[in-house]
């Protein structure tokens, strides 16, 4: 397809996007904050009052003044002058007051809608399949949605402001066209030709802007990455230890230069068109005043008519320009805001089960489960068959990359299996309600995250905190004593993002906090996915053993590369070559000659002999 054909198709393609976005914005505004339409109503009335006051009333004032200057019926005309002046003042005051009220009100609504969209975006992101969070195309779309709905389009108020501008401009245009047609009709073609030329030049400028903004968005993303990392405490250690601050600043500096260069290029490329517009404006004004002056000198219009026509011509031009730019604005804003709708169209989780999880005891079964990650050809797990009875404690071991974490992710339904099925109590896990299903698990992942909340909130996640229970789980995680010593105890904020007195926990303390969080959740199936890598073997062994005591009759799955931590488990599954190679109790596996487990255990012996 040729370039111009493609452009034509693109242009034609905007219609449905605009209609869809407008419908969405109008519906959202009407449903969430109908008061926005009251705001527009008041603003509309205020602007009409202002236009009448600027265009029509001065005519009567001028005509009365002309009569006074000519000395005709002095007292009547002076009275009229005072009356018109008072009306003009009154209308000006009224429209200004109305505009001020609306300005504040609209700013509040704008902020409200910004937060509404952010929440909608976060909500949808959480409801999407987890695999989408790793898909570069989805992440890109998420960025486009954020930018599109915020400052590129202005969200609901941004798009509806453009629609409002269209409505008010069309109304004003109809009024002033009538005034001009009745008084100095030739002004119409002069203004229309000028507008046509200006629109053309402006469209050229817009094209340049769109290309340059596309470049800027890319540069901004990279620039933002460097700056955020530099300002992010969690990267502080790496940045300092590896002296990478200088490199990052240098890279950020280069991006900043690129950004300035792009802005400079933008203004240079727009300059010729700006000059063209200035020339067209000057010619338009010269011709208009010459024509109106001629009519006035030849007595075909009064001085008042001259004033009115001059004001009407300016309003006509502004109105026509307003309609064109409102249309361009609607198009541009809708296209940007549409990125948000495209993101919302990414499906929420496909299979939505309804089934409730019943009872306290649950049997987990992997039946011929194979899995490969989305957009990957390679199977990470192949034909996994395993049953974990209720209350069983299973240890999952294997070399790095053997698929242990993937096995846990499948069980937690962060991904759906490629082949086979996972059953809980004999029922495919896809049939369960997702919210219910997730309640079954308390998981501590290798790459667990703590949030910039208080220590207590990181453990309880907003539940009305049971002080005793929090202390108990902290004790079990081996963090009670240290936690008491923190400046504000349980209420100490983690990280310094929001609180300058916030604390940076050590790696081990963070892991203990994550473990305490899992213990607090009191779920029937608990999983530790090697969250203890920062601990020494003795501390790790203690945690796993403590943890195992607390877990008691609940089902537990432990991943650890330190095999001493598996000794107390009922069963051990050894992952290798994408599948379960060995399965049995510690004493069974350790006794197998040339067994993988036996070899790994022997290799690590020095770590646990003293335990
Ligand atoms: P383990 O926990 O045993 O160290 P993982 O389950 O983390 O192993 O990883 C198993 C394999 O899957 C590895 O080869 C890893 O590179 C790959 N893998 C892990 N996560 C992803 C992902 N999100 N996308 C693609 N491949 C992945």
Boltz pocket constraint, residues with backbone or C-beta under 6 A from the ligand:
constraints:
  - pocket:
      binder: B
      contacts: [[A, 134], [A, 373], [A, 374], [A, 376], [A, 380], [A, 398], [A, 399], [A, 400], [A, 401], [A, 402], [A, 403], [A, 404], [A, 405], [A, 406], [A, 407]]
      max_distance: 6.0
